[in-house]
Amino acid sequence: MYNIDTVQQAMDKEVCVRVRKLATYAHKRMVTEMQAKVNAISKELHDLKSPMLETNGFNRAVAMYGKPRVVEMMSYAWFMRLCTLHWMDVTGQGPIRIVTPTPDKFIPEMLERARDGQIPFEAPDKHQARRADGCAAMQHNYERAFRILLFTYCNVLHDRLPVLFQEAGDYSELFAPDALLNGGSVLGYIQTSLPPGIAEIPHVLEGLSYFWQFPD
């Protein structure tokens, strides 16, 4: 467990304010979006009795925690996933940039590779079919391709970081924020708020997690 005093000591006042602002803004925005998603999924379950949604853990989570808690859990999960992936991109912790464009580019490096017919990232056999689906979607819809490839990469990372990244088919995939390639998306705001130099400061991720949970 990190110590918030250590986190704040690692960041100067300006960075601390930036991190707090990002966490509090994203919290409000994502909770609103997740509430709408919970309501839509619940309605679909009621109207269609979708077996796919029945089996991926959504009903179990709602029964165990209640809808408000599921909203909070999914908001936090996706915020920290996106922040962590951006941090990995900027600091070179991953094989390529997954959610972040390379300098002077407009789409994440992962999509550039898929568009150019390259394998965007290595994956175990069990994830290769889904990765291929994401690459194929590049021909028609960049946003759809990005979501499929993002989910697949998160599935790959689940083997190493199971608390943060979901396994394939987990209900949390239903809650990924919309329009992630749009510059006005929460991902775009994360990238703007954590440029190189800021994202590389020690304990930034811990600070984001803390200020999400304790904004005041």
C-alpha positions, 0 to 999 in steps of 0.5 A: 500500500502506498503512502500519500505523503510519499506520493505528494513528496515525489510531485511538485505542487503544479504536478500535484494539482494537475494530477488531482484535477485529472482524477476528479474530472475523470471521476465525475465524467466516467461515473455519469457515463457508467451509470448510463451503461448500467441502465442500458445493460440492465434494460437489455437483460430485462427485454432480451434476456441476453445469455451473453450478458447473463454469463459474463458476470454482470448479474453476479456483480450487481447482485453482490455489490449493487448498481451504484457500487458497480458503477464506481468499480467500473469507472475506477477500473477503466480510468486506471487501465487507461492511465496505466497503459498511457504511462506504459506507452510514454515510459517505454514499458510496453512493446509499442504504444497501445493507446498513445500516438507516436510523436507527430501522429494522430492514432495510437501506434498499435493501430498504425501497425494494424493498418499497415498489415503488421502484427500490432503486439505479440499474444499467446495462442488463446488471444490470437483470434481476437487480435486478428478480429481487431486487425480485420476491423481496421478495414471498416471502422478504426474505433471498433478495431481499437476497442477489440485490440485494446481489449485483447491487449488487456487480456494479455496483460491479465496474465501478469497484472490480474487485478488491473486488467480483465480476462477475456469475456469479463463483463468490464469490457461492456463498460469501456468508455465510448469514442476513445479515439476522439480527442475529447474523450477521457483518454484524450484528456488523460494524454493531455494531462499527462504528457511526457515529463509529467507521466514519468514522474514517480508515483503519478499512478498512485497519485491518480488512484488516491485523488480519484478515491479522495478528491478533497 
